Amino acid sequence: MQFEYFIAKKIYGGKQDGKNVSRPAIRIATIGITLGLAVMIVAVSVVVGFKQDIRDKVIGFTSEVRISNASDQRSVKEYNIQFHDSLKKVVESVPEVAHYQRYSQKNGMIKTNDNFQGMVLKGVGQEYDMSFYRSHLVAGKVPDFSDKESSKQILISQSMCDMLGLKLGDKVYTYYIEDNIRVRRFQIAGIFETHLSEYDKNFVLTDIYTVNQLNKWNDDQCSGVEISLKDFSMLNTGCTHLRKKINARSDNYGNYYSVSKITELTPQIFAWLGLLDMNVWIILGLMLAVAAFSMVSGLLIIILERTNMIGILKALGASNTQMRKVFLHFSVFVIGKGMIFGNVIGLGICLVQKYTGLIHLNPQNYYVDSVPIIMNIPLILLLNVGTFVISMVVLIAPSYMVSRILPAKSIRFE
């Protein structure tokens, strides 16, 4: 067995006069590593989960990339584009595109006997991916919307139902004010709830046929085209490819196309999510500082307590380098034990929250009803490696303290 490893192991589990030596110092250092790593694992898992949950909800309403009328960026008026076969081929030719779907919108108002609420009536066709709404459905069903006929049904949010006192199966009147007031009656076929209040309180879904009729548009016209990408990491490249092929082109009605990505359509939400990364870095820095300080203080205590042993080993021929390696090996034992406990506690907390939703949040403030957890294994492995490497690096300087211990002086003291 290697000399440095053997001595380090004896120090770590050593006893003197029947009592454990430096157990408090070792215990404090172990706890520091344990708490630091556990907090970092939980913090990263929560932030990653929170960001992905909010991002997925925003994308569920609007998709990653949108093609719309260039004038639509500067006005609340309903503008349209023509979605013809040549445009379809262009979209399909972009390798990052996974799915595309039309939509049409009309600003209006829902009115009951006691209350009213402004809303955006969003019309979708049979090709529209409704899996997002199905996953957040709380009552009823998602209708089969068509672009050939009116379904006379709507999909509405729970928050809008609460504001207006509506329930599943109710028939509601919607009003659209232009030169004159136009009225449409719908039946509530399904109720969804995403807790993303900015969207829940505004959007009502129906078939694209009805919305196009309200807007007096032709069958090949729509407000825009939502494009889903194969992966969110392709957002910039996919948007760039679409812009090169579509931007500044015009349709047969003289309308110009414009391509926008989700981070441009909702900059305030993604800016807010970006700020969470800063919080994570602060937490990681603080926890690494706590772990490093615990290890440095623990190592110094062990070295001071083992001054006599260091002097004897030096007198027997051990070099300063060998003695430094002894205490660095000792540090590996402490750090390793702390990391094992840290992973067990951190991952345990994450698993409990992930599968039980034990810790609840106010959805009005956080857009989710419980703390979301996503355990990103590569990130957790990186945290482990980073904790170990940084802890060992900061111990290199304190380990040089053994070089200042002289055998002639240290052996005289017990």
C-alpha positions in Angstrom: 0.0 0.0 0.0 1.3 3.5 -0.9 2.9 5.2 2.1 0.9 8.5 1.8 -2.4 6.6 1.5 -1.7 4.4 4.4 -0.8 7.2 6.8 -3.8 9.3 5.6 -6.1 6.4 6.3 -4.7 5.9 9.8 -5.2 9.6 10.5 -8.8 9.6 9.2 -9.8 6.6 11.4 -7.1 7.0 14.0 -7.6 6.9 17.8 -5.5 8.2 20.7 -6.0 7.2 24.3 -9.1 5.4 23.4 -10.7 8.5 21.9 -11.3 9.5 18.3 -8.8 12.2 17.3 -10.2 15.4 15.7 -13.7 14.0 15.2 -15.4 17.5 15.5 -13.1 19.0 12.8 -13.6 16.1 10.4 -17.3 16.1 11.1 -17.6 19.9 10.5 -15.7 19.6 7.2 -17.9 16.7 6.1 -21.1 18.6 6.9 -19.8 21.6 5.0 -19.3 19.5 1.9 -22.6 17.7 2.4 -24.7 20.8 2.8 -22.9 22.7 0.0 -23.4 19.9 -2.6 -27.0 19.1 -1.5 -28.0 22.8 -1.7 -26.3 23.1 -5.1 -28.1 20.0 -6.5 -31.5 21.2 -5.3 -30.9 24.8 -6.5 -29.9 23.7 -10.0 -32.7 21.2 -10.3 -35.3 23.7 -9.2 -34.1 26.5 -11.5 -33.7 24.1 -14.5 -37.2 22.7 -13.8 -38.7 26.2 -13.3 -37.2 27.6 -16.5 -38.2 24.6 -18.6 -41.7 24.6 -17.2 -42.4 28.3 -17.9 -40.6 28.1 -21.3 -42.7 25.1 -22.3 -45.9 26.8 -21.4 -45.0 29.9 -23.4 -44.0 27.8 -26.3 -47.3 25.8 -25.9 -49.2 29.0 -26.6 -47.1 30.4 -29.4 -44.4 27.9 -30.6 -40.7 28.6 -31.0 -40.9 30.5 -34.3 -43.8 32.4 -35.9 -44.4 33.7 -39.4 -46.8 36.6 -39.5 -47.5 39.8 -41.4 -44.7 42.4 -41.2 -47.2 45.1 -40.3 -48.5 42.9 -37.4 -45.5 43.8 -35.3 -46.6 47.4 -35.0 -50.3 47.2 -34.6 -53.1 45.5 -32.6 -55.2 45.3 -35.8 -55.6 41.9 -37.3 -53.3 41.4 -40.3 -53.1 38.3 -42.4 -50.7 36.4 -44.6 -51.4 33.9 -47.3 -50.2 30.3 -46.5 -49.9 28.7 -49.9 -48.1 25.6 -51.2 -44.9 27.3 -52.1 -44.6 28.7 -48.5 -45.3 25.3 -47.1 -42.4 23.8 -49.2 -40.1 26.6 -48.0 -40.9 25.8 -44.4 -40.6 22.1 -44.9 -37.1 22.6 -46.5 -35.7 24.0 -43.2 -34.0 21.0 -41.4 -34.7 22.4 -37.9 -38.5 22.4 -38.4 -40.5 19.6 -36.8 -44.1 20.9 -37.3 -46.0 23.9 -38.5 -49.6 25.0 -38.0 -51.9 27.9 -39.0 -53.8 30.1 -36.7 -56.1 33.1 -37.0 -56.9 35.7 -34.3 -59.7 38.1 -33.6 -60.0 40.6 -30.7 -63.3 40.5 -29.0 -65.2 40.4 -25.7 -67.1 37.7 -23.7 -70.1 39.0 -21.9 -72.4 37.4 -19.4 -75.4 38.8 -17.5 -73.2 40.1 -14.7 -69.7 40.6 -16.2 -67.6 40.9 -19.3 -64.0 40.3 -20.2 -61.8 41.2 -23.2 -60.2 38.3 -25.0 -58.4 37.1 -28.1 -60.3 34.5 -30.1 -57.7 32.2 -31.6 -58.8 29.9 -34.4 -57.0 26.7 -35.2 -57.3 24.0 -37.8 -57.2 20.2 -37.8 -53.4 20.2 -38.2 -52.9 22.2 -34.9 -51.1 20.2 -32.2 -53.4 20.3 -29.2 -51.3 18.1 -26.9 -50.3 21.1 -24.9 -53.9 22.0 -24.1 -54.8 18.3 -23.4 -52.0 18.1 -20.9 -53.5 21.1 -19.0 -57.2 20.2 -19.4 -59.1 20.3 -16.2 -62.6 19.7 -17.5 -64.4 18.6 -20.7 -62.5 17.7 -23.8 -60.5 19.4 -26.6 -62.9 19.8 -29.6 -61.9 18.7 -33.1 -61.5 22.1 -34.8 -61.8 22.4 -38.5 -61.1 24.9 -41.3 -64.2 23.8 -43.2 -67.1 24.5 -40.9 -67.9 26.2 -37.6 -67.8 23.9 -34.5 -69.6 26.5 -32.4 -67.4 25.4 -29.5 -64.6 27.0 -27.5 -61.8 25.9 -25.3 -61.4 28.4 -22.4 -59.2 28.8 -19.3 -60.2 28.1 -15.7 -59.2 31.6 -14.7 -61.5 33.2 -17.3 -64.4 30.9 -16.2 -63.8 32.0 -12.6 -63.9 35.7 -13.5 -67.1 35.4 -15.5 -68.8 32.7 -13.4 -68.9 30.2 -16.2 -68.7 26.4 -16.2 -68.4 23.5 -18.6 -71.3 23.3 -21.1 -72.4 26.9 -20.7 -73.3 28.9 -23.8 -71.7 32.3 -24.0 -72.0 35.3 -26.3 -68.9 36.9 -27.7 -68.9 40.4 -29.3 -66.6 41.9 -31.9 -66.7 45.7 -32.4 -65.7 47.2 -35.8 -68.0 49.3 -37.9 -70.8 47.5 -36.3 -71.1 45.0 -33.4 -71.0 41.3 -34.5 -72.1 38.5 -32.1 -71.2 34.8 -32.0 -72.5 32.3 -29.5 -70.3 29.4 -28.4 -70.6 26.4 -26.1 -67.8 25.7 -23.6 -66.5 22.3 -24.6 -63.3 22.2 -22.5 -61.5 24.1 -19.7 -57.8 24.3 -19.3 -55.4 25.8 -16.7 -51.7 26.5 -17.2 -51.3 29.1 -14.4 -49.6 31.4 -17.0 -52.1 34.2 -16.2 -51.0 36.5 -19.1 -52.2 33.9 -21.5 -55.0 32.2 -19.5 -56.9 35.4 -19.1 -56.7 36.4 -22.8 -56.9 33.4 -25.1 -60.0 31.5 -26.1 -59.7 28.7 -28.8 -62.1 27.8 -31.5 -61.9 26.7 -35.1 -60.0 28.8 -37.7 -63.1 28.8 -40.0 -65.1 30.9 -37.6 -62.3 33.4 -37.0 -61.6 33.8 -40.7 -65.3 34.4 -41.3 -65.2 37.1 -38.6 -62.1 38.7 -40.2 -63.7 38.3 -43.7 -60.6 36.5 -44.9 -60.2 33.8 -47.6 -59.6 30.2 -46.9 -55.9 30.4 -47.7 -55.3 33.4 -45.3 -54.5 33.3 -41.6 -52.9 35.5 -38.9 -49.8 33.5 -39.0 -48.0 30.2 -38.9 -46.6 28.7 -35.7 -43.5 26.6 -36.2 -42.2 24.0 -33.7 -38.5 23.1 -33.9 -36.9 19.7 -33.2 -35.1 21.1 -30.2 -35.2 24.4 -28.4 -31.4 24.7 -28.8 -32.0 25.1 -32.6 -33.9 28.3 -32.0 -31.4 30.7 -33.4 -30.2 28.6 -36.3 -33.7 27.6 -37.3 -35.0 31.2 -37.1 -32.0 32.4 -39.2 -32.7 29.8 -41.9 -36.4 30.7 -42.1 -35.6 34.4 -42.2 -33.2 34.0 -45.1 -35.9 32.2 -47.1 -39.0 34.0 -46.1 -38.4 37.6 -44.7 -39.3 40.4 -47.1 -41.1 38.1 -49.4 -44.7 38.9 -50.3 -47.8 36.9 -50.9 -50.4 37.2 -53.7 -52.3 39.8 -51.7 -49.3 42.1 -51.3 -48.6 41.3 -47.7 -45.0 40.9 -46.5 -43.9 38.0 -44.4 -41.9 38.4 -41.1 -40.3 35.7 -39.0 -40.0 36.1 -35.3 -38.7 33.8 -32.6 -40.2 33.3 -29.2 -37.5 35.3 -27.3 -38.5 38.3 -29.4 -42.2 37.8 -29.0 -42.1 37.6 -25.2 -38.8 39.3 -24.3 -39.9 40.2 -20.7 -40.5 36.5 -19.8 -37.2 35.2 -21.2 -35.3 38.2 -19.7 -36.8 37.3 -16.3 -35.9 33.6 -16.8 -32.3 34.7 -17.7 -32.0 36.5 -14.3 -32.5 33.2 -12.6 -29.2 32.0 -13.9 -27.5 34.8 -11.9 -29.2 33.6 -8.8 -27.9 30.1 -9.4 -24.4 31.4 -9.8 -24.6 33.3 -6.6 -25.9 30.2 -4.7 -23.2 28.0 -6.3 -20.5 30.5 -5.3 -21.7 30.8 -1.7 -22.0 27.0 -1.3 -18.6 26.3 -2.7 -17.2 29.0 -0.4 -18.8 27.3 2.6 -17.5 23.9 1.5 -14.0 25.2 0.8 -13.8 27.1 4.1 -14.9 24.0 6.0 -12.3 21.9 4.4 -9.5 24.5 4.8 -10.3 25.0 8.5 -10.6 21.2 9.1 -7.3 20.5 7.4 -5.4 23.2 9.4 -6.8 21.8 12.6 -5.7 18.3 11.7 -2.2 19.5 10.7 -1.8 21.4 13.9 -3.0 18.5 16.0 -0.6 16.1 14.2 2.5 18.3 14.5 4.3 15.7 16.6 3.5 12.9 14.2 4.7 15.1 11.2 8.0 15.8 13.0 8.5 12.1 13.7 7.8 11.1 10.1 10.1 13.8 8.8 12.9 12.6 11.2 12.4 9.1 9.8 13.0 10.4 6.3 9.6 11.5 5.0 9.9 14.5 2.6 7.7 17.6 2.7 6.1 16.5 -0.6 5.2 13.1 1.0 3.7 14.8 4.0 1.6 17.2 1.9 0.3 14.2 -0.1 -0.6 12.5 3.2 -3.0 15.3 4.1 -4.3 15.7 0.6 -5.2 12.0 0.7 -6.8 12.6 4.0 -8.9 15.4 2.4 -10.0 13.1 -0.3 -11.6 10.8 2.3 -13.4 13.7 4.0 -14.6 15.2 0.7 -15.6 11.9 -0.7 -17.8 11.1 2.3 -19.3 14.5 2.3 -20.1 14.2 -1.4 -21.8 10.8 -0.9 -24.0 12.3 1.8 -24.6 15.4 -0.3 -25.8 13.5 -3.3 -28.1 11.3 -1.2 -29.7 14.2 0.5 -29.9 16.5 -2.6 -31.2 13.8 -4.9 -33.5 12.5 -2.2 -35.1 15.9 -1.8 -35.4 16.3 -5.6 -37.1 12.9 -6.0 -39.5 13.5 -3.2 -40.6 16.9 -4.6 -40.7 15.6 -8.2 -43.0 12.7 -7.5 -45.1 14.1 -4.6 -45.2 17.9 -5.3 -44.8 18.3 -1.5 -43.8 22.0 -1.6 -46.6 24.2 -3.1 -46.3 27.6 -4.6 -48.8 30.4 -5.3 -49.5 30.1 -9.1 -50.5 33.8 -9.2 -46.9 34.7 -8.4 -44.8 31.8 -9.8 -47.0 30.5 -12.7 -46.7 27.0 -11.2 -48.6 25.3 -8.4 -45.6 23.4 -7.0 -41.8 23.6 -7.1 -40.8 22.1 -10.4 -37.8 19.7 -10.5 -35.7 18.5 -13.4 -32.7 16.5 -12.5 -30.2 17.1 -15.3 -27.7 14.3 -14.8 -24.8 16.0 -16.8 -25.2 19.1 -14.7 -25.3 17.1 -11.4 -22.1 15.2 -12.5 -20.5 18.5 -13.3 -21.4 19.9 -9.8 -19.8 16.8 -8.3 -16.6 17.2 -10.3 -16.5 20.9 -9.7 -17.0 20.5 -6.0 -14.2 17.9 -5.7 -11.7 19.8 -7.9 -12.3 23.2 -6.3 -12.1 21.7 -2.8 -8.8 20.0 -3.6 -7.4 23.1 -5.2 -8.1 25.4 -2.3 -6.4 22.8 0.0 -3.0 22.9 -1.9 -1.9 26.1 -0.2 -2.8 25.1 3.4 -1.0 21.7 2.9 2.3 23.7 2.5 2.0 24.3 6.3 3.7 21.0 6.9 6.9 22.3 5.3 7.2 24.8 8.2 7.1 22.1 10.8 10.7 21.2 12.0 11.3 17.8 13.4 13.7 19.0 16.1 11.1 21.4 17.6 7.9 19.4 17.0 9.1 16.1 18.5 9.7 17.8 21.9 6.0 18.5 22.3 3.3 15.9 22.9 
